[in-house]
């Protein structure tokens, strides 16, 4: 199975129309991924290309529309380009040599504000050279730069070397999902309900990735459905080091698993993997502050056809109403369609984000923080509403203060 998009380092390519962004991407990946044309505005929606880039590993290149696009349609393209920034781990600004102006400066300021590392590529170096004053200023700001002739593939190898040098070490290090919660040789029981939305013949992505992570940390996995949990625990000679369940099965699993055995959910593991667990845990405390008439935003990372008792559209609103004693107005958004203005909402409840990279989740958390809107995630919210908030977060010492102050 290929590495999922959410586990890849995402490299965004930005610049004006006809600066050579698409030619540069094609040169990087060695194939015509993006259409190249002298006509301005050829690239409309962001074009993505996943590849293995040695020695970095799995990456995702994102070719975006020109930041100087025109007209009403151009404004929509620019909006999509700006959306791509939210998930960009490293930004590449492609500029024609000699044409570094307000568009490039604005991009650079935005990346610096978001603490995104940047590489400046002065393309079409056969036609012009960047000014020495400009390159000196970039170097003074710690911005790597280089010259290229994308249409001839000149500079591609140099870019790959700069990329390796510019990526922060934390992006290159693999973050554990659950392997750091156990010692080698210990057993983890994974409770995996098979419902209508589970893909036929497959487990869902968080379950597969958690199994692989535990194996990478020399742990043993026992995978059961919720009905087989009690028997599985009885058959083990030694109690498991951890039980991980789908959040929807929390109540039944919590009743079955003895209190001395650590218990959490896949969604909570992903809150830690992809975001900021302490902030998301604290956000759950806001559930009891929701008043009649307040709105809650339900945000999903992927688009899917809701089937049956959908967790975001049915289960969470129902649990909120049961907890609070009155119905709560909710709105569901999917994929990258996160609203620019959060002022209308009292709380954001996000999915586990298995399809997002960490950068996009952290960007959304930061936007909520700036707007003064608490944010939590599915698993944490379900644990809170189900009365097992403390227990589900107990395996994570970084939230001890929060769960001590919270109320189940």
N, C-alpha and C positions, 0 to 999 in steps of 0.2 A: 504494500500500500504506500502511495506517495505521501510525503510530509504534507500535512494540511497547511492551508494558507495562514492560519492563525499562529502556527509555530515557525513561520519563516521570517527572517529579517526583511523588512519591506523598504525598498529604496525608491523614492519618488524622483522623477525627472521633470523639472520645471523650467519655464522660460517663455520667451515670446514666440509668436507664430513664425515658422520658417527659420528658427534659429538652428535647427538640425537635431531636435530632440528625438524624433523617430528614427532618423539615420543612425544616431548614436546608440539607441536601444538595439536596433538591428545588428549593428556591429558588435555589441556586447554579447548577444546571444547567438550570433552566427547564423541567423535566419531572418527572413522578412516578416517579422511579427507585426510591425506597424506599417501602414501605407505611407510611402514617401512621395510627395508631390510638391512642385513649386507653387501650387495654389495655396494661399494662406488659409488656415482653419481646417486642414484635412483631418486632423485628429479631433474628434468630438468628445465622446465619453473616454475616460481613462482606459488605456489598454494595458493589460497585465500579462506578464510572462514569468512563470516559475521556472527555476533552474537550480542545479547544484553548482555552486561557484567555489571551487577549491582555492585555498584551504578553508574558506569561511563556512561552507555547507549550504543548506537550503536557503535560497533568497527569493524574493518576489520583486521584480522591477515593475514600476508603474509609470507609463508614459502618459502625460497629461496634456490637455488642450492649452493653447497659448494664453498666457495671462493678460495679453493685450487684445483679446478678441473683441469684436464690435457687434453692435446691434442687440436686439432682444434675445436672439438665439445665442449670441456670443456671451451675454450675461449669464445664461443658463450653463454654458460650458465652463465659464470662469467659476461659477458656483460649485460645479463638480470638481474642478481643479482644487479649489480651496478645501473641499471636503476631504480630498486625498491627503492633504497635509496632516489631518487628524490621526492618520495611521502610519505616517512616514517615520521610520527609524533613522534614516539618513537621507538628506536632500541633495540633489545634484541640480545646480543652476547652469543651464546651457545658454550661453550668450555668444552672439557673433562678436569676434574680436573687434574692439573699437566701438561697440554699442552697449556700453554698460551705463544704463540711465535709471530713471525713477522706477521703472518696473522691476528691475533687478534689485535695486536698493530696498524696495518695499518687500520683495520676497525675502531678502536676507534679514531684514528687521524682524519679519514674522517668524522665521526659523530661529533666530537668536532668542526671541521672546519665549518660544516654546522649547528652548534648549535642545534643538535638533541639530546635530552635526551637519556641516555643509561642505561640499566640494564644488568649486567654481570651475567650469570648463569653458574655455574660450575657443569656440568652434570656428571653422573656416579660416584656420591660421595661414592658409596659403594666400588669403586675400588681405589680411590685416593682422596686426599684433596688438595685444593689450598695452595700455600705457603703463610705464614703469611706476608712476605715482599710484595708480590703482592697485597694481599687484603688491606694491610695498604696503599699502594700507590694508589689503586683505591679509598679508602675512602678519602684520601687526595685530590684527584681530584674531589670529589663530585660524584663519580660513585657508585650507589647502586649495591650490589652483593649478591648472595645467592648460596646455594648448592641444588642440586636436583638429583633425580633418576627418570628420565622421564619415563622409561619403567614400573615403578611401581606406577607412579602418585605421588611420594613423592616430595613435594615442590610446588605443584600447588597452594595451598591456600596461601602460603607465597608469591608467585609471584604476585598473584592478589592484595595483600596488598601493595607490593612494587610498583606495577603499579599505583595504586591510589595515592601513595605518590610522584611518579616521574613525573606524567603528569603535565605540566604547566597549571595554572589556565585558561589561555586564550583559551586552547583547550577544557576545560570543559564548558566554557560559550558559550551559543548559540549566534551567530552573527546575527543581524537583516538583512533582505533583504530590506524591505521598511517600516517596522512598525515604525521605529524611525523617519520617515519623516512626520508623521501625529500625531494628537492628538486622543485619544479614541473617538469613535463616528463619526469621519470624514469619508467621502466617497472617495474611489479611483476608477477611471475608468480604466479598463484593456482592451486594444484593442488587440484582438487575431485573426489575420488572419487565415483562414483555407486553407492551400495550399496543393500541392501534397505530400509534405514531412511530413505533420502532420499525426500522427498515427490515423488510423481509430477508431472512438469511444472514443478517449482520447485527452486530452490536452498535450502539451509537458511539460517536467519536470520543467523548470523555471517558467512557468505559474502556475502550480499546487503548487509549493513551495512558490511562491509569495502570492498566495491566502491564503495558510495556515499561512504564517507569518503575513499577515495583520489581519487575524482573531485572531491570538494569541495576537496581540496588540490592540484588541477590535475595529478594523476598519471595515468599510463596503465596500464590493466589488461589483462593477457593471461591468460585463464582456460582451463585445460586439465585433462584427466583425467591420471592418473599415467602412463598409457601414451603420452601425447602430449608428455610433458615434454621428453624428449631432443631431439625434432625441433623443438620450439618454441624451445629454447635455441640450437640451431644456426641457426635462421632469423633470430634477432635480430642486427642489425648491432652493437649495443652490449649488453654484459651487463646484465641487470636489476639494479636497485638493491636488490632484495629478492625472495626467494621465500617465499611463505607456503603451507603445506600443511595438510591435515587431519592431525591427529596420528596417525591410524591408518596413514598412508602414510609416516611419518617415515623408516623404514629405507631403503625403495626410493628416496625422494626425496633423502635425504642421499647415497646412492651416486651419484646422477645429477648433482646440482648441484655444480659445482667448489667447492673449499673457500674460495676467495676471495670467493664470492658469499654475502652474508648470508642466513641461512635461519632461519625460525621457523615457528610454527603458529598457526592461528586461536585455539586454546584458550589459548596463551600470551599472545597479544594481548589476549584477554579477561581473563586473570588480571591484567593491568595495568589494563585499562579498568574492570573491576568491583571489583577488590580491591586487594591490596597485593602487588605482584610480588615484592618482596624477601622478605617473610614466606613466601609460597608457594614460592619457590625454595629457601629455607632448609629448609622442611618436607620437601622431597624427600630431603634428606640423611639423614632419619630412616628411610628405607626399609631401609638396610643394618643398622639397629639392631633391626629386627623379629625377635623370637625365636619359636621354635615355641610355639604356644598363644596367642600374641598375636592380638588382633582388629583388623581394619581396617574403618573405616566408609567406604562409598562413598556419596556424597551427590549426588543429581541435582536440578536446579532444576525440571525438568518431569516430568510423568508421560507415559509412552509404552509401547506394547506392544512388549516386546523381540522382535526378529526376528533369527534367525541368530546370528552371532558378535557379540553385544552387547558394547560396549566396557566398560561398568561391571560386567556380570555374568560376562563370559567373558574378554575380552582382558586387562584389568588383573590379575585373579587369576592368570591364566596367566603373565603377564610377571613378577609378583612371585615366583611359584614358581620360574620359570626363573632369576631373579636370585639368589634366596636359597638355592635347592636343596631347599626343602621347601614343602609347601602352606601357605597362609595363610588363616585363617578370615576371611571378609568378610561384611558385612551391607550391603544396599542400602536407602536411604531416598530418597523422592522428594518433590518439591514443598516444602511448608512443614513437613513432618514430620521436623524435625531434633531428635534426642533432647535432652532437658533435661540428662541426666546423661551426660557423656562419659568417665567414669572407666573404663569397660570397654574403651576403645579405646587402641591404641598410636599410631594415625595416622588422620587424616581425609584422604581424597582426594576433592576436589570437582570437579564438571563445570565447564565454562566459564562457566556461569551466564548464558547469553544471555537467559533469561526472567526473571532477577532484576534488580532495580535495585542500584546500587552499595551503598546503605545496608544491604540485607539481607546481602550478601556480607561487608561489613566487620563487621557484627554477628556473623556466624558466626566470622570470624577472631578477633575479640575474645573470644568465648566460649571458643574453643580455647586462646587465649593464657592466659586466666584459669584454665583447667583444666590448663594445662601439657601440652597435647596438640598436637603439630605438625600442621600442615595444609598440603597442597599441592593441585594441581589435575591434571586428566587429562593435559593436554599436557605439563606439566613432569614428571610421573611417568613418562609414556611415553618422554620424551627421556632421562630418567635411566636407566631400565631398558634403553633401547636403545643406551646408550653415546654419545649425542650431546648430553648435558646442556650442556656448555660452548658448543657451537656454536649450539644452539637459543636460548640466552639471551644470546649475544654482542652482538646488536643493542641491548641495553638496558644502558647504562653503570651504572645504579643497582644492578645486581647483580654488578658486577665482583668485589667482595671474596668474595661467596658462591661464585661459579663458580670462583674461583681456589682456594678451600679445598676445593671438592667433588671428588668422584672419579667419572669416567665408568665 
